[in-house]
Amino acid sequence: MTALHRRRFMMTTLGVAATGAALPAAAHHGWAWAEGDLMTLQGKIKSISMAPPHPSLQVIAADGKEWLVDLGNPNQTERSGFTATSAKPGDAIVALGNRHLDKTKLHMKAVRITIAGKNYDMYPERIRTN
């Protein structure tokens, strides 16, 4: 194998590896893992994380179960007006979003959260009013 062939082989191998490594992240950050219908979750905020890859909330629902609520990506979350100081643990929240397809997972992707009467729309184009 010539040096040129070895280099092409290495570049192809690295490209395939990089693409494969990105697939789980892309699948998680899209909508394929979530139901198409919107649901509403009411509860109290347990914790707030503004860390990448996307901000999220831990929410204790009225039945005592703990949910993971993904917000928009950092830019979308900031554009919605929601920041680390917009809420605190113990605050009441209403989250509108799409639940995980796997019902054993208490996980949803929020399109809107409402805290103290203020709406934070992460994905306004996905909010349907019927």
C-alpha positions in Angstrom: 0.0 0.0 0.0 1.4 3.4 -1.0 1.6 6.3 1.3 -1.3 8.0 -0.6 -3.4 4.9 -0.2 -2.7 4.6 3.5 -3.6 8.3 4.0 -6.9 7.8 2.1 -7.7 4.7 4.2 -7.0 6.6 7.4 -9.1 9.6 6.4 -12.0 7.3 5.4 -11.7 5.3 8.6 -11.7 8.4 10.7 -14.7 9.8 8.8 -16.7 6.7 9.4 -15.8 6.6 13.1 -16.7 10.2 13.6 -20.1 9.8 11.8 -20.9 6.7 13.9 -20.0 8.4 17.1 -22.4 11.3 16.3 -25.4 9.2 15.6 -26.6 8.6 19.2 -26.4 12.3 19.9 -28.2 13.3 16.8 -31.0 10.7 17.5 -31.3 12.1 21.1 -31.5 15.7 20.1 -34.0 15.2 17.3 -37.7 14.4 17.8 -37.7 10.7 16.7 -37.5 9.5 20.3 -40.7 11.5 21.3 -44.4 11.0 20.7 -46.0 13.3 18.2 -48.8 14.4 20.5 -48.3 17.1 23.1 -48.8 16.4 26.8 -48.9 18.6 29.9 -46.9 18.0 33.0 -47.6 19.9 36.2 -45.3 19.8 39.2 -42.5 21.5 41.1 -39.0 22.1 40.0 -36.5 19.9 41.8 -33.4 21.1 40.0 -32.3 23.2 37.0 -29.3 22.4 34.7 -28.2 24.9 32.1 -25.3 22.7 31.0 -24.8 21.7 27.4 -25.8 20.0 25.3 -29.2 21.3 26.3 -30.7 22.8 29.5 -33.0 20.5 31.5 -35.2 20.5 34.5 -35.9 17.7 37.0 -39.6 18.1 37.9 -41.5 16.3 40.7 -45.0 15.7 39.3 -48.2 15.9 41.5 -48.1 12.1 41.9 -44.5 12.3 43.3 -42.8 10.9 40.2 -39.6 12.6 39.0 -39.5 13.7 35.3 -36.6 14.8 33.2 -37.8 17.8 31.1 -35.4 18.7 28.2 -35.6 22.4 27.2 -34.4 23.7 23.8 -30.8 23.9 22.8 -28.9 26.7 24.7 -29.7 29.3 22.0 -33.4 28.4 21.8 -33.7 28.4 25.6 -32.1 31.8 25.8 -34.3 33.2 23.0 -37.3 32.0 25.0 -36.3 34.2 27.8 -35.5 31.4 30.2 -32.2 31.7 32.1 -30.7 30.1 35.2 -32.3 32.9 37.3 -35.8 32.5 35.8 -36.8 29.8 38.3 -35.6 28.0 41.3 -36.2 24.6 43.0 -39.6 24.5 44.5 -41.2 26.7 41.9 -44.5 25.4 40.3 -44.2 24.6 36.6 -46.4 23.6 33.8 -44.5 21.9 30.9 -46.1 21.4 27.5 -44.2 19.0 25.3 -43.6 15.6 23.8 -43.2 12.5 26.0 -40.7 9.8 25.3 -42.0 6.9 23.2 -40.8 4.5 25.9 -43.5 5.0 28.6 -41.1 3.5 31.2 -39.1 6.7 30.9 -40.4 9.8 32.6 -38.8 12.1 30.1 -40.2 14.8 27.8 -39.0 17.5 25.5 -40.7 20.8 26.3 -42.0 23.1 23.7 -43.2 25.6 26.3 -42.8 25.9 30.1 -44.8 28.2 32.2 -43.6 29.5 35.6 -45.4 32.1 37.7 -47.7 32.8 34.7 -44.9 33.5 32.3 -44.6 31.4 29.2 -41.1 30.4 27.8 -41.6 29.1 24.3 -38.7 26.9 23.3 -40.3 25.6 20.1 -43.3 28.0 19.3 -43.8 26.5 15.9 -44.7 23.1 17.5 -47.4 24.6 19.8 -50.8 23.7 18.5 -54.0 25.3 19.9 -57.1 23.3 19.0 
